[in-house]
Amino acid sequence: MDSNKSDSNPMAVSVLVVDDEPGMCSFLNKALQKKFALVETAGSVEEAEELRKRCHFDLLIVDIKLPGRSGMEWHEALQQTERSSDVIFMTAYADLETAIQALRAGASDFILKPFRLEQMMNAVDRCLERRAMARTNFVLQREVESAFPTTSMIGNSPAIYQVQEVIHRVAPTPSAVMIEGESGTGKELAARMLHQFSSRRGAFVPINCGAVSPDLLEAELFGHTKGSFTGAIKARDGLFNFANGGTLFLDEVGEMPLLMQAKLLRALEQKAVRPVGSEQEINIDVRIIAATNRQLKEEVAAGRFREDLYYRLNVLSITLPPLRDRREDIPELIHHFSNKLAHELSLPAIPFSHDDLKEMQHYHWPGNIRELKNLIERCILLGKLPADYFREQSADVAKAGASFAGWSMEAVEKHHILLTLEQHKGNKSSAARDLGVSRKTLDRKLSNWAAAEEPSPECELSL
């Protein structure tokens, strides 16, 4: 069996051999070093614990009978408190009861001494295959939850052609990429294309930094041990681990708190993460793609985003054009969404008239592709283009443009958000979707505005 097919990056796997026979340790060390960059050996549980203080080991190859504490007791204790490692037990005193105990203790495999090297390497390969399968299952579950439609950009406009050209040129490199653009322009799709056309065999793992509580973001990215915080009923791998050998997509990275920014920067520079509650570091091989609809340079100048992290993430910037700058792609996008959504909804596609298409091409599309997709879905559900949709939207834009003269950007943003919230009758989740931001981002902005409007105690006294 070819072990290179067993894991997205076998060289990123760390192995610890624990056996009180020096000859066995030396034998396995020489064989395993041909496949893995980090292989350590120990003659007892105590020596193994000292090695584990320095780093996490993905695979343990442990003799059951050891001086002092047995290998089986040691691994059972590890499973109760820390992020689990795969384990292969070895023994020269095997019987059915011992084998059953080993399986109950969480053994990935069980090998009887003496054994041939081929037996051990096959057992190692099976462990790596299970690791890869578990990681794939996790990622597929996230794929189903996100239900992302495609990994190719629709359209042939010069603006989108330039983006595709840059993606194909940059994709094979390991460089970090920052994707910028307005909400709804397809930043996650661009990130998926960068991963798809790369040579990385690991998974594409997305996370919306603005949708995760700041208190839980570190555990979500780096993982955590059992009992490391309230609700941590068992150890859990972080998204960096699931993206090992692949790509981690940090959407809305501008929403990340400053303290977490510092921890992310250290992880990227050290190429290692430390789970919450653990003293061990886990080596990682992950390509980072970040995205933002904020002007991060302005955030850096305002002290809300770390300058060193900004330059670490922004090795190359890709700016996605708004839909109004690629109007010639609108008919093709309409055709794509009509067929796809009609199939998903089990309803007939809507034939748009020439006047409908013309009106769509002349519309400003403040919500970009997300708004277009939303409108096509509404058309299919209603069986027609909603009456006066474009006139109502354009009237709102014109009215806003006339009334916003002399307003600051912050005031315009506040007005637009409150108006959208009013249109959705106070439904924050629905309003956030239309605005193209996370519910957390909307809650934060509303909270900040409410706090700013509260009168101070001095004001109250003066009244």
KOLVEXMI-20949 format. One record per residue (C-alpha): residue in three letters; x, z, y. Coordinates in nm, 3 decimals, padded with zeros to 5 digits. Example, Ala and Ser with C-alpha at 12.3 -4.5 7.8 and 13.67 -1.06 7.14 Angstrom:
REC    r       px       pz       py
REC  Ala   01.230   00.780  -00.450
REC  Ser   01.367   00.714  -00.106
END
This chain:
REC    r       px       pz       py
REC  Met   00.000   00.000   00.000
REC  Asp   00.125  -00.087   00.346
REC  Ser   00.117   00.231   00.552
REC  Asn   00.132   00.034   00.873
REC  Lys  -00.231  -00.056   00.813
REC  Ser  -00.329   00.304   00.757
REC  Asp  -00.310   00.424   01.112
REC  Ser  -00.316   00.259   01.452
REC  Asn   00.037   00.381   01.512
REC  Pro   00.208   00.555   01.214
REC  Met   00.515   00.633   01.424
REC  Ala   00.299   00.856   01.645
REC  Val   00.210   01.080   01.347
REC  Ser   00.406   01.405   01.307
REC  Val   00.474   01.555   00.961
REC  Leu   00.580   01.904   00.849
REC  Val   00.706   01.965   00.492
REC  Val   00.695   02.329   00.374
REC  Asp   00.871   02.404   00.044
REC  Asp   01.116   02.676  -00.061
REC  Glu   01.319   02.423  -00.264
REC  Pro   01.586   02.271  -00.030
REC  Gly   01.620   01.970  -00.259
REC  Met   01.250   01.886  -00.230
REC  Cys   01.259   01.924   00.150
REC  Ser   01.562   01.695   00.175
REC  Phe   01.407   01.438  -00.060
REC  Leu   01.079   01.414   00.133
REC  Asn   01.250   01.428   00.471
REC  Lys   01.458   01.118   00.396
REC  Ala   01.160   00.925   00.260
REC  Leu   00.918   01.014   00.540
REC  Gln   01.163   00.952   00.826
REC  Lys   01.149   00.581   00.740
REC  Lys   00.784   00.578   00.850
REC  Phe   00.743   00.857   01.104
REC  Ala   00.937   00.944   01.417
REC  Leu   00.892   01.321   01.376
REC  Val   00.948   01.488   01.039
REC  Glu   01.037   01.858   01.011
REC  Thr   01.097   02.084   00.710
REC  Ala   01.058   02.457   00.653
REC  Gly   01.130   02.690   00.360
REC  Ser   00.851   02.940   00.428
REC  Val   00.531   02.994   00.625
REC  Glu   00.727   03.196   00.883
REC  Glu   00.969   02.907   00.946
REC  Ala   00.676   02.666   00.961
REC  Glu   00.503   02.882   01.224
REC  Glu   00.816   02.876   01.441
REC  Leu   00.819   02.495   01.425
REC  Arg   00.447   02.477   01.504
REC  Lys   00.499   02.674   01.824
REC  Arg   00.692   02.375   01.957
REC  Cys   00.446   02.098   01.865
REC  His   00.137   02.008   01.666
REC  Phe   00.179   01.842   01.324
REC  Asp  -00.080   01.588   01.215
REC  Leu   00.010   01.610   00.846
REC  Leu   00.127   01.913   00.646
REC  Ile   00.284   01.871   00.301
REC  Val   00.284   02.224   00.162
REC  Asp   00.388   02.387  -00.164
REC  Ile   00.118   02.630  -00.278
REC  Lys   00.363   02.888  -00.415
REC  Leu   00.587   03.004  -00.130
REC  Pro   00.785   03.325  -00.071
REC  Gly   00.562   03.576   00.107
REC  Arg   00.243   03.409   00.221
REC  Ser   00.108   03.128   00.000
REC  Gly   00.060   02.778   00.139
REC  Met  -00.311   02.786   00.060
REC  Glu  -00.372   03.115   00.244
REC  Trp  -00.177   02.987   00.542
REC  His  -00.377   02.667   00.573
REC  Glu  -00.711   02.849   00.535
REC  Ala  -00.610   03.071   00.829
REC  Leu  -00.511   02.769   01.038
REC  Gln  -00.847   02.603   00.984
REC  Gln  -01.027   02.909   01.118
REC  Thr  -00.851   02.912   01.454
REC  Glu  -00.690   02.581   01.548
REC  Arg  -00.727   02.207   01.557
REC  Ser  -00.712   02.096   01.195
REC  Ser  -00.425   01.910   01.034
REC  Asp  -00.443   01.703   00.718
REC  Val  -00.274   01.880   00.428
REC  Ile  -00.130   01.767   00.095
REC  Phe  -00.072   02.056  -00.144
REC  Met   00.208   02.047  -00.403
REC  Thr   00.243   02.274  -00.705
REC  Ala   00.420   02.298  -01.039
REC  Tyr   00.158   02.542  -01.175
REC  Ala  -00.164   02.344  -01.158
REC  Asp  -00.488   02.417  -01.339
REC  Leu  -00.852   02.332  -01.268
REC  Glu  -00.915   02.655  -01.076
REC  Thr  -00.616   02.595  -00.849
REC  Ala  -00.728   02.240  -00.777
REC  Ile  -01.078   02.360  -00.685
REC  Gln  -00.933   02.627  -00.455
REC  Ala  -00.714   02.365  -00.287
REC  Leu  -01.014   02.142  -00.218
REC  Arg  -01.211   02.436  -00.080
REC  Ala  -00.916   02.517   00.145
REC  Gly  -00.950   02.172   00.299
REC  Ala  -00.683   01.981   00.107
REC  Ser  -00.667   01.608   00.172
REC  Asp  -00.480   01.561  -00.157
REC  Phe  -00.329   01.760  -00.444
REC  Ile  -00.006   01.657  -00.621
REC  Leu   00.146   01.807  -00.935
REC  Lys   00.525   01.852  -00.951
REC  Pro   00.733   01.673  -01.060
REC  Phe   00.599   01.357  -00.898
REC  Arg   00.723   01.008  -00.821
REC  Leu   00.790   00.913  -00.460
REC  Glu   00.523   00.642  -00.488
REC  Gln   00.260   00.909  -00.567
REC  Met   00.346   01.105  -00.256
REC  Met   00.355   00.798  -00.028
REC  Asn   00.016   00.685  -00.160
REC  Ala  -00.124   01.030  -00.083
REC  Val   00.020   01.008   00.270
REC  Asp  -00.133   00.663   00.317
REC  Arg  -00.475   00.793   00.209
REC  Cys  -00.451   01.072   00.467
REC  Leu  -00.368   00.823   00.741
REC  Glu  -00.657   00.599   00.636
REC  Arg  -00.898   00.893   00.660
REC  Arg  -00.759   00.979   01.005
REC  Ala  -00.810   00.623   01.122
REC  Met  -01.160   00.609   00.973
REC  Ala  -01.264   00.936   01.140
REC  Arg  -01.133   00.810   01.472
REC  Thr  -01.312   00.477   01.430
REC  Asn  -01.640   00.649   01.342
REC  Phe  -01.614   00.866   01.653
REC  Val  -01.548   00.566   01.875
REC  Leu  -01.826   00.361   01.715
REC  Gln  -02.068   00.643   01.782
REC  Arg  -01.971   00.636   02.149
REC  Glu  -02.008   00.256   02.145
REC  Val  -02.363   00.287   02.010
REC  Glu  -02.445   00.552   02.270
REC  Ser  -02.314   00.339   02.556
REC  Ala  -02.455   00.015   02.407
REC  Phe  -02.217  -00.194   02.613
REC  Pro  -02.331  -00.555   02.583
REC  Thr  -02.026  -00.775   02.578
REC  Thr  -01.650  -00.801   02.619
REC  Ser  -01.639  -01.125   02.813
REC  Met  -01.713  -01.198   03.177
REC  Ile  -01.997  -01.437   03.254
REC  Gly  -01.935  -01.703   03.517
REC  Asn  -01.690  -01.971   03.631
REC  Ser  -01.662  -01.902   04.004
REC  Pro  -01.313  -01.903   04.161
REC  Ala  -01.344  -01.529   04.231
REC  Ile  -01.417  -01.436   03.869
REC  Tyr  -01.167  -01.690   03.736
REC  Gln  -00.888  -01.517   03.929
REC  Val  -00.989  -01.182   03.778
REC  Gln  -00.989  -01.326   03.426
REC  Glu  -00.648  -01.482   03.484
REC  Val  -00.498  -01.149   03.590
REC  Ile  -00.660  -00.968   03.296
REC  His  -00.513  -01.213   03.043
REC  Arg  -00.169  -01.186   03.203
REC  Val  -00.165  -00.805   03.223
REC  Ala  -00.348  -00.718   02.900
REC  Pro  -00.048  -00.745   02.661
REC  Thr   00.161  -00.502   02.871
REC  Pro   00.150  -00.120   02.843
REC  Ser   00.119  -00.080   03.222
REC  Ala  -00.151   00.137   03.377
REC  Val  -00.420  -00.056   03.564
REC  Met  -00.656   00.054   03.841
REC  Ile  -00.984  -00.139   03.858
REC  Glu  -01.154  -00.122   04.196
REC  Gly  -01.486  -00.255   04.317
REC  Glu  -01.837  -00.167   04.424
REC  Ser  -02.077   00.003   04.185
REC  Gly  -02.231  -00.238   03.938
REC  Thr  -01.957  -00.504   03.948
REC  Gly  -01.852  -00.459   03.583
REC  Lys  -01.545  -00.236   03.595
REC  Glu  -01.589  -00.104   03.240
REC  Leu  -01.627  -00.461   03.112
REC  Ala  -01.294  -00.553   03.276
REC  Ala  -01.132  -00.249   03.114
REC  Arg  -01.266  -00.350   02.772
REC  Met  -01.126  -00.700   02.820
REC  Leu  -00.783  -00.556   02.904
REC  His  -00.796  -00.363   02.577
REC  Gln  -00.938  -00.651   02.375
REC  Phe  -00.660  -00.891   02.477
REC  Ser  -00.383  -00.633   02.435
REC  Ser  -00.181  -00.583   02.119
REC  Arg  -00.297  -00.222   02.085
REC  Arg  -00.465  -00.155   01.751
REC  Gly  -00.614   00.181   01.847
REC  Ala  -00.959   00.238   01.991
REC  Phe  -01.100   00.185   02.339
REC  Val  -01.233   00.524   02.450
REC  Pro  -01.425   00.550   02.781
REC  Ile  -01.508   00.864   02.977
REC  Asn  -01.694   00.898   03.307
REC  Cys  -01.496   01.165   03.493
REC  Gly  -01.786   01.222   03.730
REC  Ala  -02.036   01.289   03.451
REC  Val  -01.845   01.577   03.288
REC  Ser  -01.847   01.929   03.429
REC  Pro  -01.508   02.013   03.591
REC  Asp  -01.491   02.323   03.368
REC  Leu  -01.518   02.110   03.053
REC  Leu  -01.321   01.800   03.156
REC  Glu  -00.986   01.937   03.036
REC  Ala  -01.127   02.022   02.692
REC  Glu  -01.299   01.683   02.672
REC  Leu  -00.972   01.499   02.742
REC  Phe  -00.717   01.723   02.569
REC  Gly  -00.925   01.899   02.301
REC  His  -00.956   02.273   02.242
REC  Thr  -00.905   02.546   01.985
REC  Lys  -01.175   02.764   01.836
REC  Gly  -01.284   03.040   02.074
REC  Ser  -01.084   02.905   02.368
REC  Phe  -01.395   02.927   02.588
REC  Thr  -01.763   03.016   02.559
REC  Gly  -01.930   02.770   02.325
REC  Ala  -01.608   02.659   02.151
REC  Ile  -01.735   02.751   01.805
REC  Lys  -01.476   02.530   01.636
REC  Ala  -01.159   02.340   01.723
REC  Arg  -01.208   01.986   01.849
REC  Asp  -00.984   01.689   01.920
REC  Gly  -00.978   01.548   02.270
REC  Leu  -01.038   01.190   02.379
REC  Phe  -00.663   01.136   02.421
REC  Asn  -00.629   01.195   02.048
REC  Phe  -00.909   00.954   01.961
REC  Ala  -00.751   00.692   02.190
REC  Asn  -00.404   00.736   02.036
REC  Gly  -00.256   00.393   01.981
REC  Gly  -00.530   00.245   02.198
REC  Thr  -00.675   00.267   02.550
REC  Leu  -00.834   00.551   02.745
REC  Phe  -01.064   00.435   03.025
REC  Leu  -01.105   00.688   03.308
REC  Asp  -01.414   00.575   03.496
REC  Glu  -01.489   00.732   03.837
REC  Val  -01.139   00.883   03.835
REC  Gly  -01.181   00.968   04.204
REC  Glu  -01.431   01.238   04.100
REC  Met  -01.164   01.430   03.907
REC  Pro  -01.088   01.777   04.053
REC  Leu  -00.740   01.831   04.200
REC  Leu  -00.639   02.088   03.937
REC  Met  -00.732   01.847   03.659
REC  Gln  -00.543   01.569   03.838
REC  Ala  -00.224   01.775   03.812
REC  Lys  -00.277   01.832   03.439
REC  Leu  -00.349   01.464   03.382
REC  Leu  -00.033   01.364   03.568
REC  Arg   00.178   01.596   03.354
REC  Ala   00.022   01.459   03.033
REC  Leu   00.097   01.101   03.139
REC  Glu   00.455   01.180   03.237
REC  Gln   00.529   01.387   02.924
REC  Lys   00.327   01.156   02.693
REC  Ala   00.185   01.471   02.538
REC  Val  -00.131   01.681   02.576
REC  Arg  -00.193   02.048   02.516
REC  Pro  -00.541   02.144   02.387
REC  Val  -00.718   02.422   02.575
REC  Gly  -00.626   02.755   02.416
REC  Ser  -00.324   02.618   02.230
REC  Glu   00.049   02.650   02.292
REC  Gln   00.125   02.332   02.100
REC  Glu   00.171   01.991   02.252
REC  Ile   00.047   01.676   02.079
REC  Asn   00.239   01.354   02.131
REC  Ile   00.025   01.065   02.251
REC  Asp   00.061   00.689   02.276
REC  Val  -00.224   00.588   02.507
REC  Arg  -00.265   00.318   02.768
REC  Ile  -00.454   00.435   03.074
REC  Ile  -00.701   00.220   03.266
REC  Ala  -00.874   00.387   03.559
REC  Ala  -01.164   00.272   03.774
REC  Thr  -01.312   00.379   04.104
REC  Asn  -01.564   00.267   04.362
REC  Arg  -01.397   00.491   04.620
REC  Gln  -01.115   00.398   04.854
REC  Leu  -00.851   00.610   04.683
REC  Lys  -00.595   00.554   04.958
REC  Glu  -00.836   00.724   05.196
REC  Glu  -00.891   01.002   04.940
REC  Val  -00.513   01.050   04.919
REC  Ala  -00.484   01.065   05.299
REC  Ala  -00.765   01.323   05.308
REC  Gly  -00.591   01.537   05.043
REC  Arg  -00.868   01.490   04.786
REC  Phe  -00.658   01.283   04.545
REC  Arg  -00.296   01.337   04.447
REC  Glu  -00.062   01.073   04.582
REC  Asp   00.173   01.095   04.280
REC  Leu  -00.117   01.045   04.037
REC  Tyr  -00.249   00.756   04.247
REC  Tyr   00.079   00.566   04.212
REC  Arg   00.104   00.662   03.844
REC  Leu  -00.239   00.507   03.775
REC  Asn  -00.216   00.219   04.021
REC  Val   00.077   00.023   03.875
REC  Leu  -00.144  -00.283   03.913
REC  Ser  -00.478  -00.308   04.090
REC  Ile  -00.762  -00.543   03.995
REC  Thr  -01.047  -00.572   04.245
REC  Leu  -01.377  -00.702   04.110
REC  Pro  -01.574  -00.920   04.353
REC  Pro  -01.929  -00.819   04.449
REC  Leu  -02.204  -01.048   04.323
REC  Arg  -02.269  -01.185   04.673
REC  Asp  -01.916  -01.333   04.667
REC  Arg  -01.979  -01.520   04.341
REC  Arg  -02.331  -01.653   04.391
REC  Glu  -02.260  -01.966   04.185
REC  Asp  -02.244  -01.739   03.876
REC  Ile  -02.596  -01.603   03.927
REC  Pro  -02.785  -01.872   03.724
REC  Glu  -02.553  -01.819   03.426
REC  Leu  -02.589  -01.440   03.453
REC  Ile  -02.969  -01.475   03.469
REC  His  -02.968  -01.691   03.155
REC  His  -02.743  -01.443   02.973
REC  Phe  -02.946  -01.132   03.061
REC  Ser  -03.279  -01.307   03.001
REC  Asn  -03.190  -01.402   02.643
REC  Lys  -03.022  -01.072   02.563
REC  Leu  -03.289  -00.843   02.707
REC  Ala  -03.578  -01.048   02.568
REC  His  -03.425  -01.008   02.222
REC  Glu  -03.372  -00.633   02.268
REC  Leu  -03.724  -00.578   02.402
REC  Ser  -03.887  -00.814   02.148
REC  Leu  -04.059  -00.995   02.433
REC  Pro  -04.046  -01.360   02.541
REC  Ala  -03.790  -01.461   02.802
REC  Ile  -03.924  -01.546   03.149
REC  Pro  -03.889  -01.907   03.272
REC  Phe  -03.778  -01.882   03.635
REC  Ser  -03.879  -02.155   03.877
REC  His  -03.638  -02.342   04.102
REC  Asp  -03.764  -02.137   04.397
REC  Asp  -03.708  -01.812   04.203
REC  Leu  -03.347  -01.908   04.127
REC  Lys  -03.289  -02.017   04.486
REC  Glu  -03.424  -01.687   04.615
REC  Met  -03.203  -01.495   04.373
REC  Gln  -02.895  -01.684   04.486
REC  His  -02.964  -01.611   04.853
REC  Tyr  -03.030  -01.240   04.800
REC  His  -02.755  -00.992   04.903
REC  Trp  -02.751  -00.790   04.574
REC  Pro  -02.631  -00.451   04.704
REC  Gly  -02.646  -00.319   04.346
REC  Asn  -02.446  -00.617   04.214
REC  Ile  -02.471  -00.715   03.848
REC  Arg  -02.635  -00.385   03.755
REC  Glu  -02.919  -00.457   03.998
REC  Leu  -02.954  -00.814   03.865
REC  Lys  -02.978  -00.691   03.508
REC  Asn  -03.232  -00.427   03.612
REC  Leu  -03.447  -00.691   03.784
REC  Ile  -03.435  -00.928   03.483
REC  Glu  -03.550  -00.644   03.256
REC  Arg  -03.834  -00.567   03.496
REC  Cys  -03.933  -00.936   03.497
REC  Ile  -03.949  -00.947   03.118
REC  Leu  -04.160  -00.630   03.105
REC  Leu  -04.402  -00.760   03.371
REC  Gly  -04.399  -01.119   03.253
REC  Lys  -04.312  -01.244   03.601
REC  Leu  -04.088  -01.193   03.900
REC  Pro  -04.214  -00.886   04.095
REC  Ala  -04.401  -00.999   04.406
REC  Asp  -04.216  -00.951   04.734
REC  Tyr  -03.915  -00.786   04.562
REC  Phe  -03.657  -00.970   04.772
REC  Arg  -03.855  -00.945   05.096
REC  Glu  -03.896  -00.570   05.052
REC  Gln  -03.531  -00.518   04.970
REC  Ser  -03.412  -00.745   05.251
REC  Ala  -03.645  -00.571   05.497
REC  Asp  -03.494  -00.236   05.403
REC  Val  -03.143  -00.375   05.456
REC  Ala  -03.236  -00.532   05.791
REC  Lys  -03.407  -00.216   05.909
REC  Ala  -03.110  -00.008   05.805
REC  Gly  -02.866  -00.246   05.974
REC  Ala  -03.057  -00.228   06.301
REC  Ser  -03.085   00.150   06.297
REC  Phe  -02.730   00.228   06.183
REC  Ala  -02.552   00.106   06.497
REC  Gly  -02.301   00.370   06.601
REC  Trp  -02.347   00.571   06.278
REC  Ser  -02.052   00.702   06.078
REC  Met  -02.000   00.584   05.718
REC  Glu  -02.087   00.935   05.595
REC  Ala  -02.418   00.927   05.784
REC  Val  -02.506   00.582   05.648
REC  Glu  -02.427   00.696   05.295
REC  Lys  -02.642   01.009   05.335
REC  His  -02.933   00.809   05.473
REC  His  -02.916   00.556   05.188
REC  Ile  -02.897   00.823   04.918
REC  Leu  -03.187   01.025   05.060
REC  Leu  -03.396   00.708   05.098
REC  Thr  -03.325   00.609   04.737
REC  Leu  -03.413   00.960   04.620
REC  Glu  -03.741   00.940   04.811
REC  Gln  -03.822   00.602   04.653
REC  His  -03.772   00.761   04.310
REC  Lys  -04.002   01.052   04.409
REC  Gly  -03.723   01.307   04.376
REC  Asn  -03.610   01.198   04.028
REC  Lys  -03.235   01.251   04.061
REC  Ser  -03.138   01.087   03.732
REC  Ser  -03.333   00.771   03.815
REC  Ala  -03.196   00.763   04.171
REC  Ala  -02.840   00.809   04.047
REC  Arg  -02.876   00.511   03.812
REC  Asp  -02.997   00.290   04.097
REC  Leu  -02.715   00.412   04.323
REC  Gly  -02.457   00.344   04.052
REC  Val  -02.322   00.701   04.054
REC  Ser  -02.336   00.988   03.808
REC  Arg  -02.604   01.258   03.831
REC  Lys  -02.321   01.509   03.890
REC  Thr  -02.195   01.310   04.190
REC  Leu  -02.545   01.298   04.339
REC  Asp  -02.597   01.672   04.286
REC  Arg  -02.262   01.748   04.451
REC  Lys  -02.341   01.540   04.760
REC  Leu  -02.688   01.693   04.800
REC  Ser  -02.541   02.042   04.759
REC  Asn  -02.274   01.975   05.022
REC  Trp  -02.532   01.843   05.269
REC  Ala  -02.761   02.139   05.208
REC  Ala  -02.475   02.384   05.265
REC  Ala  -02.377   02.209   05.589
REC  Glu  -02.731   02.232   05.721
REC  Glu  -02.771   02.605   05.651
REC  Pro  -02.749   02.808   05.975
REC  Ser  -02.463   03.055   05.994
REC  Pro  -02.538   03.431   06.029
REC  Glu  -02.423   03.413   06.392
REC  Cys  -02.676   03.136   06.463
REC  Glu  -02.952   03.335   06.301
REC  Leu  -02.872   03.640   06.511
REC  Ser  -02.865   03.438   06.832
REC  Leu  -03.211   03.305   06.755
END
